[in-house]
């Protein structure tokens, strides 16, 4: 049916405005589809300067990946009401400032939880059973020369302490129970309906664990939650797995513990100063190093796209948002 | 109490005779303990030639690792009644010849099943989520240079076909269910009390699977059970995991499929000509190579030692043996 308002194209009149906030390398694959449904204001793409005056009227931001949203960012968009995020963590948001301005935020919800849990378990098996080290050994042609590869350690029977029993941590627990590990956890609060033993602090958890798996949010309280004391409590055979955020661990301290053999091993997907990984780790056989890849499979990206598409629509039609983050 | 038979030492009179059959590199750690309980006849160790005349009287053999027991081996020990084995596989025994001579054989039973299942799952996560490849990427210093590492594929939702649902295969199924995989299997016979769908042959299983995991025994029937047809049925995105025996796969064919990108990836712990691994695999990022290390953790060796110690005692006291192999 022809519109009676012929002098404006439907592309600009009928479509709602969405601000896309991103690093240039993120999100190109999402944008073209988004542009079929919304008028996309993408400051990274400077090809359409006519959109710039829209800063004052934009009400919703799609924040791709962990692109920082600071108080200065928010100053540019004074009428922002909602940030639709796409990240499992939310340490890139200035939560206090968002709360002050009454801005609602959503995250990736469960979209990435299975991937992150899978990688955490993969890193743990890899460290215990020395899979990556074995692969290096074979590729270097060492098997026919050196013979038997050193023993690994059994997965079953390990006491695994999960730090942060949210949607990722609980999935890690479920998986590792099937391997015969015994699970305990620490978390802000004891969880109802969870049978795993709870420890009120990470130090107690570390003393009672062979393995610590970090999958909690990075906040002021959890910054460097694993340092000298916790590593000492975990002990010489202890293993640390980190699929949370790099700064949960005092990385310098961890490197020293690993170099001195005062801890058994580590499986790391995240680092304090990404993409830089401490070079001292490159020569160690008891660490497995992954480039912040816990949450990148095509299947999860599809789930994520579904979630943020839903949230954008929900925002414009005043329906409840999914996977909303508490700005506490 | 002093023995009345003073001219013989208790070490040689009171202890039962056990033949140890092994490659020189195997089993040194077990031998000293064994010597406290038995008179050990160890042809590899030629320091005591006085034992050689015992070949005719030895009734039980402790066979360490996959040391071959052929008809020629058996000819040397005409009064052998029982072989206490220590291996998860039994393709190194001439089963027909043992049956003909009425020799009973025991294996490793479940001692190694959890380790093998753990490694199978570890290899699968590693191939799907590219863990070893990611570790290489980070150690090579590529992350800051190349940026984002290519996407992996999600574990959950994969259709996993298990070839051989014995003590290893059933443990693999249990673990992968916790990841949200759907499991099916093929086996000599359909298993009672198993809810996983059964396929009567590996070709049907491959057509209906994203992943094939080989954990069956190597026999005449299973030799090269995975060749051109099965790999074609599995398809371009398909993944093969082998923790059974190298010759379950036509290795040359697999290498060609991998090189031509006609299969998605492979996680291999065993090879046709160990310790030699096809060099064409060393340059591929979609394979993970482990040096026949599925069953080596100290915990499993302890369980194994307990089992064969029990079986030696049971043999001499006419009690039922554990983990007996059917020589069919």
HADDOCK unambig.tbl for C-alpha pairs under 7 A between the chains (distance, minus, plus):
assign (segid A and resid 115 and name CA) (segid B and resid 154 and name CA) 6.50 0.50 0.50
assign (segid A and resid 122 and name CA) (segid B and resid 122 and name CA) 5.83 0.50 0.50
assign (segid A and resid 122 and name CA) (segid B and resid 125 and name CA) 5.70 0.50 0.50
assign (segid A and resid 122 and name CA) (segid B and resid 126 and name CA) 6.56 0.50 0.50
assign (segid A and resid 125 and name CA) (segid B and resid 122 and name CA) 5.70 0.50 0.50
assign (segid A and resid 126 and name CA) (segid B and resid 122 and name CA) 6.56 0.50 0.50
assign (segid A and resid 131 and name CA) (segid B and resid 290 and name CA) 6.70 0.50 0.50
assign (segid A and resid 132 and name CA) (segid B and resid 132 and name CA) 4.89 0.50 0.50
assign (segid A and resid 134 and name CA) (segid B and resid 290 and name CA) 5.29 0.50 0.50
assign (segid A and resid 134 and name CA) (segid B and resid 291 and name CA) 6.56 0.50 0.50
assign (segid A and resid 135 and name CA) (segid B and resid 288 and name CA) 6.04 0.50 0.50
assign (segid A and resid 135 and name CA) (segid B and resid 289 and name CA) 4.76 0.50 0.50
assign (segid A and resid 135 and name CA) (segid B and resid 290 and name CA) 5.42 0.50 0.50
assign (segid A and resid 138 and name CA) (segid B and resid 289 and name CA) 6.38 0.50 0.50
assign (segid A and resid 138 and name CA) (segid B and resid 290 and name CA) 6.68 0.50 0.50
assign (segid A and resid 138 and name CA) (segid B and resid 291 and name CA) 6.41 0.50 0.50
assign (segid A and resid 139 and name CA) (segid B and resid 282 and name CA) 5.18 0.50 0.50
assign (segid A and resid 143 and name CA) (segid B and resid 275 and name CA) 5.96 0.50 0.50
assign (segid A and resid 143 and name CA) (segid B and resid 291 and name CA) 6.81 0.50 0.50
assign (segid A and resid 144 and name CA) (segid B and resid 275 and name CA) 5.24 0.50 0.50
assign (segid A and resid 144 and name CA) (segid B and resid 276 and name CA) 6.50 0.50 0.50
assign (segid A and resid 151 and name CA) (segid B and resid 296 and name CA) 5.58 0.50 0.50
assign (segid A and resid 151 and name CA) (segid B and resid 297 and name CA) 5.35 0.50 0.50
assign (segid A and resid 151 and name CA) (segid B and resid 298 and name CA) 6.95 0.50 0.50
assign (segid A and resid 152 and name CA) (segid B and resid 296 and name CA) 6.58 0.50 0.50
assign (segid A and resid 152 and name CA) (segid B and resid 297 and name CA) 5.15 0.50 0.50
assign (segid A and resid 153 and name CA) (segid B and resid 297 and name CA) 5.05 0.50 0.50
assign (segid A and resid 153 and name CA) (segid B and resid 298 and name CA) 6.68 0.50 0.50
assign (segid A and resid 154 and name CA) (segid B and resid 115 and name CA) 6.50 0.50 0.50
assign (segid A and resid 154 and name CA) (segid B and resid 297 and name CA) 5.71 0.50 0.50
assign (segid A and resid 154 and name CA) (segid B and resid 299 and name CA) 6.35 0.50 0.50
assign (segid A and resid 174 and name CA) (segid B and resid 178 and name CA) 6.51 0.50 0.50
assign (segid A and resid 175 and name CA) (segid B and resid 175 and name CA) 6.96 0.50 0.50
assign (segid A and resid 175 and name CA) (segid B and resid 178 and name CA) 5.12 0.50 0.50
assign (segid A and resid 175 and name CA) (segid B and resid 179 and name CA) 6.25 0.50 0.50
assign (segid A and resid 178 and name CA) (segid B and resid 174 and name CA) 6.50 0.50 0.50
assign (segid A and resid 178 and name CA) (segid B and resid 175 and name CA) 5.13 0.50 0.50
assign (segid A and resid 178 and name CA) (segid B and resid 178 and name CA) 6.61 0.50 0.50
assign (segid A and resid 179 and name CA) (segid B and resid 175 and name CA) 6.25 0.50 0.50
assign (segid A and resid 275 and name CA) (segid B and resid 143 and name CA) 5.96 0.50 0.50
assign (segid A and resid 275 and name CA) (segid B and resid 144 and name CA) 5.25 0.50 0.50
assign (segid A and resid 276 and name CA) (segid B and resid 144 and name CA) 6.51 0.50 0.50
assign (segid A and resid 282 and name CA) (segid B and resid 139 and name CA) 5.19 0.50 0.50
assign (segid A and resid 288 and name CA) (segid B and resid 135 and name CA) 6.05 0.50 0.50
assign (segid A and resid 289 and name CA) (segid B and resid 135 and name CA) 4.76 0.50 0.50
assign (segid A and resid 289 and name CA) (segid B and resid 138 and name CA) 6.39 0.50 0.50
assign (segid A and resid 290 and name CA) (segid B and resid 131 and name CA) 6.72 0.50 0.50
assign (segid A and resid 290 and name CA) (segid B and resid 134 and name CA) 5.30 0.50 0.50
assign (segid A and resid 290 and name CA) (segid B and resid 135 and name CA) 5.42 0.50 0.50
assign (segid A and resid 290 and name CA) (segid B and resid 138 and name CA) 6.68 0.50 0.50
assign (segid A and resid 291 and name CA) (segid B and resid 134 and name CA) 6.57 0.50 0.50
assign (segid A and resid 291 and name CA) (segid B and resid 138 and name CA) 6.40 0.50 0.50
assign (segid A and resid 291 and name CA) (segid B and resid 143 and name CA) 6.80 0.50 0.50
assign (segid A and resid 296 and name CA) (segid B and resid 151 and name CA) 5.56 0.50 0.50
assign (segid A and resid 296 and name CA) (segid B and resid 152 and name CA) 6.56 0.50 0.50
assign (segid A and resid 297 and name CA) (segid B and resid 151 and name CA) 5.32 0.50 0.50
assign (segid A and resid 297 and name CA) (segid B and resid 152 and name CA) 5.10 0.50 0.50
assign (segid A and resid 297 and name CA) (segid B and resid 153 and name CA) 5.02 0.50 0.50
assign (segid A and resid 297 and name CA) (segid B and resid 154 and name CA) 5.71 0.50 0.50
assign (segid A and resid 298 and name CA) (segid B and resid 151 and name CA) 6.93 0.50 0.50
assign (segid A and resid 298 and name CA) (segid B and resid 153 and name CA) 6.64 0.50 0.50
assign (segid A and resid 299 and name CA) (segid B and resid 154 and name CA) 6.32 0.50 0.50
